[in-house]
Amino acid sequence: MRPLPAPPAGRPAGRPAGRPAAVLFDCDGVLADSEALAAIVVAEDLAERGWFITPEESRRIFLGRAVPDMVPVIEAQYGRLPDSWPAEMSRRLTERMAVEVVAVEGAAAALRAVVGAGLPCACASNSSRAELAAKLQRLGLAEAFGGRTFSFEDVDRPKPYPDLYLAAAATCGAAPVDCVVVEDSLPGIRAGLAAGCRVLAYAGEMHPALLASQGAEPFRQMTELPGLLGIG
């Protein structure tokens, strides 16, 4: 398993604290309330193989990870997975998300506020392309990004590496230092900071102090986001 890059120590000097040049959204746990559902799907798959794990444990272990990065974690604990497992798991996740996922409370309104303020925005996710498209389509959020959506399959390295957010900033025509990333997981926070962005962390399930310790600026409600972006 690839090691996580060390989190930067705080926000670089000169980083804008108000209105950014672009807003780069994570999907799971920020726009889509999908993390509990994903944990159930993974737990069900492992149970079919005789490897029993609760959805709560699954969520704790795999939160924010791309499917390929889950493989060495699972194999270290339970044994060899078939080579087809990443594709099969992505298929299962896509099918369930397409019919069951719901939005994070207030996320759609916050995204509309960003678009309405004329700020370019993109979505960068550790999901597969098919899974990300299924979630955004079901939630009615795909059009807001104008095709500026990125999966781990679109870059060389998934989060916690900066590749996704560097690509997202570029497609918005903005320097990363002028962008705000909206995240909720530790790998995502580290990816945003490694890219050079300001990171706002939605504290849906995690303690704000933990998010702050990683260099992010935590917030509790999606209704706060426009104000934090200087557009409220």
Legacy VTK file of the C-alpha trace (Angstrom):
# vtk DataFile Version 3.0
C-alpha trace
ASCII
DATASET POLYDATA
POINTS 232 float
0.000 0.000 0.000
1.324 3.416 -0.945
2.079 5.627 2.080
0.107 8.815 2.630
2.042 12.017 1.991
2.633 13.989 5.157
0.089 16.793 5.641
1.482 20.289 5.088
1.874 22.409 8.203
-0.937 24.927 7.858
-2.051 27.160 5.006
0.715 28.726 2.913
1.184 32.463 3.283
-0.757 34.500 0.762
-3.517 31.913 0.306
-6.814 33.770 -0.177
-9.237 33.241 2.704
-12.265 34.642 0.881
-13.673 34.236 -2.613
-11.601 31.685 -4.575
-10.930 31.410 -8.294
-12.577 27.964 -8.388
-14.184 25.446 -6.047
-13.165 21.785 -6.274
-15.623 19.370 -4.686
-15.093 15.843 -3.481
-18.169 13.678 -4.070
-18.601 11.000 -1.389
-19.511 12.506 1.961
-19.577 16.030 0.494
-22.186 15.905 -2.278
-23.388 12.305 -2.080
-24.289 10.753 1.265
-22.786 7.550 -0.051
-20.161 6.411 2.419
-22.467 4.296 4.591
-23.922 2.620 1.496
-20.450 1.943 0.081
-19.389 0.397 3.386
-22.390 -1.941 3.282
-21.582 -3.047 -0.265
-17.961 -3.806 0.639
-18.971 -5.640 3.824
-21.490 -7.745 1.879
-18.879 -8.688 -0.706
-16.340 -9.730 1.913
-18.977 -11.727 3.803
-19.703 -13.688 0.617
-16.030 -14.672 0.663
-16.197 -15.759 4.297
-14.425 -12.635 5.544
-16.763 -10.976 8.018
-16.562 -7.266 8.725
-19.260 -4.897 9.914
-20.310 -1.947 7.761
-19.020 0.323 10.534
-15.577 -1.295 10.379
-15.630 -1.163 6.604
-16.371 2.551 6.668
-13.636 3.274 9.200
-10.997 1.322 7.276
-11.822 2.315 3.710
-13.165 5.874 4.019
-11.792 7.980 1.175
-9.846 5.161 -0.500
-10.044 4.294 -4.182
-11.026 0.674 -4.865
-7.522 -0.364 -6.074
-6.022 0.967 -2.830
-8.439 -1.195 -0.847
-6.961 -4.392 -2.292
-3.662 -4.531 -0.330
-5.485 -3.644 2.902
-7.964 -6.495 2.414
-5.316 -8.976 1.285
-3.085 -8.220 4.261
-5.908 -9.226 6.578
-7.824 -11.932 4.741
-5.868 -13.354 1.823
-5.668 -13.153 -1.946
-8.443 -11.461 -3.915
-9.135 -12.409 -7.528
-7.667 -10.067 -10.132
-11.211 -9.223 -11.210
-12.182 -7.900 -7.764
-11.597 -4.141 -8.376
-13.759 -4.179 -11.523
-16.431 -6.283 -9.830
-16.526 -4.063 -6.753
-16.761 -0.946 -8.926
-19.677 -2.539 -10.791
-21.483 -3.379 -7.553
-20.965 0.103 -6.172
-22.151 1.738 -9.385
-25.333 -0.341 -9.486
-26.249 0.424 -5.883
-25.384 4.122 -6.079
-27.461 4.565 -9.218
-30.657 3.627 -7.364
-30.039 4.231 -3.656
-27.686 7.152 -3.020
-29.060 10.400 -1.582
-27.515 13.863 -1.329
-25.740 15.259 1.702
-28.155 17.651 3.369
-27.721 21.139 1.936
-25.127 20.083 -0.648
-27.259 20.790 -3.719
-28.115 24.286 -2.480
-24.461 25.005 -1.692
-23.421 23.872 -5.175
-26.133 26.039 -6.743
-24.807 29.016 -4.771
-21.299 28.425 -6.142
-22.567 28.170 -9.720
-24.847 31.165 -9.222
-21.905 33.243 -8.020
-20.120 32.558 -11.295
-17.343 30.479 -9.744
-15.953 27.633 -11.874
-16.302 24.301 -10.109
-15.171 20.727 -10.630
-15.704 17.387 -8.924
-12.719 15.163 -8.089
-13.421 11.740 -6.616
-11.652 8.503 -5.742
-14.658 6.704 -7.271
-14.523 4.992 -10.646
-15.785 6.967 -13.648
-18.981 4.921 -13.871
-19.726 5.182 -10.159
-19.106 8.929 -10.057
-21.322 9.498 -13.093
-24.094 7.369 -11.563
-24.074 9.333 -8.305
-24.020 12.786 -9.895
-26.730 11.814 -12.380
-29.035 10.387 -9.715
-28.607 13.503 -7.563
-29.150 15.864 -10.502
-25.753 17.509 -9.989
-23.884 16.470 -13.127
-24.775 19.531 -15.213
-23.434 21.927 -12.566
-19.895 20.754 -13.346
-20.109 21.126 -17.116
-18.086 17.967 -17.698
-15.376 18.959 -15.194
-15.513 15.674 -13.281
-12.506 13.518 -12.439
-12.220 9.932 -11.259
-9.149 8.137 -9.952
-9.143 6.484 -13.379
-8.373 9.848 -14.990
-5.055 10.455 -13.210
-1.871 8.562 -12.419
-2.421 8.462 -8.653
-5.575 8.661 -6.511
-5.994 10.671 -3.335
-4.093 11.211 -1.006
-1.826 12.281 -3.886
-2.559 15.704 -5.415
-3.162 14.549 -8.997
-6.965 14.758 -8.931
-7.055 18.277 -7.550
-4.297 19.484 -9.850
-6.304 18.206 -12.822
-9.518 19.744 -11.470
-7.884 23.156 -10.954
-6.405 23.084 -14.456
-9.742 22.368 -16.082
-11.197 25.357 -14.222
-8.390 27.549 -15.561
-7.212 28.350 -12.030
-3.945 28.037 -10.132
-4.304 25.533 -7.271
-3.239 28.175 -4.725
-6.315 30.181 -5.734
-8.718 27.231 -5.400
-10.757 25.910 -2.494
-11.204 22.160 -2.072
-14.275 20.879 -0.225
-13.499 17.539 1.415
-14.480 15.255 4.286
-11.850 12.481 4.472
-8.221 12.422 5.562
-6.918 11.152 2.192
-8.909 13.893 0.463
-7.674 16.620 2.786
-4.094 15.531 2.223
-4.635 15.506 -1.541
-6.028 19.043 -1.523
-3.255 20.422 0.644
-0.582 18.596 -1.357
-1.993 20.283 -4.476
-1.536 23.662 -2.790
-5.235 24.436 -2.288
-7.105 25.819 0.693
-9.181 22.939 2.102
-12.569 23.279 3.787
-13.574 20.047 5.524
-17.210 19.112 6.073
-17.340 17.454 9.487
-20.243 15.138 8.808
-18.960 12.043 10.609
-15.511 13.093 11.807
-14.490 15.280 14.721
-13.606 18.818 13.615
-10.428 18.756 15.707
-9.121 15.781 13.727
-9.818 17.552 10.440
-8.163 20.737 11.706
-5.113 18.764 12.836
-4.572 17.763 9.199
-4.476 21.383 8.059
-8.100 21.744 6.918
-10.693 24.296 8.026
-13.656 22.311 9.386
-17.301 23.316 9.163
-20.453 21.610 10.403
-23.280 22.465 7.994
-23.383 22.813 4.215
-25.338 26.024 4.727
-22.038 27.528 5.991
-20.172 26.886 2.758
-21.213 29.952 0.723
-20.114 32.256 3.548
-16.770 30.472 3.874
-16.253 30.980 0.134
-17.007 34.675 0.357
-20.217 34.412 -1.682
-22.788 34.199 1.111
LINES 1 233
232 0 1 2 3 4 5 6 7 8 9 10 11 12 13 14 15 16 17 18 19 20 21 22 23 24 25 26 27 28 29 30 31 32 33 34 35 36 37 38 39 40 41 42 43 44 45 46 47 48 49 50 51 52 53 54 55 56 57 58 59 60 61 62 63 64 65 66 67 68 69 70 71 72 73 74 75 76 77 78 79 80 81 82 83 84 85 86 87 88 89 90 91 92 93 94 95 96 97 98 99 100 101 102 103 104 105 106 107 108 109 110 111 112 113 114 115 116 117 118 119 120 121 122 123 124 125 126 127 128 129 130 131 132 133 134 135 136 137 138 139 140 141 142 143 144 145 146 147 148 149 150 151 152 153 154 155 156 157 158 159 160 161 162 163 164 165 166 167 168 169 170 171 172 173 174 175 176 177 178 179 180 181 182 183 184 185 186 187 188 189 190 191 192 193 194 195 196 197 198 199 200 201 202 203 204 205 206 207 208 209 210 211 212 213 214 215 216 217 218 219 220 221 222 223 224 225 226 227 228 229 230 231
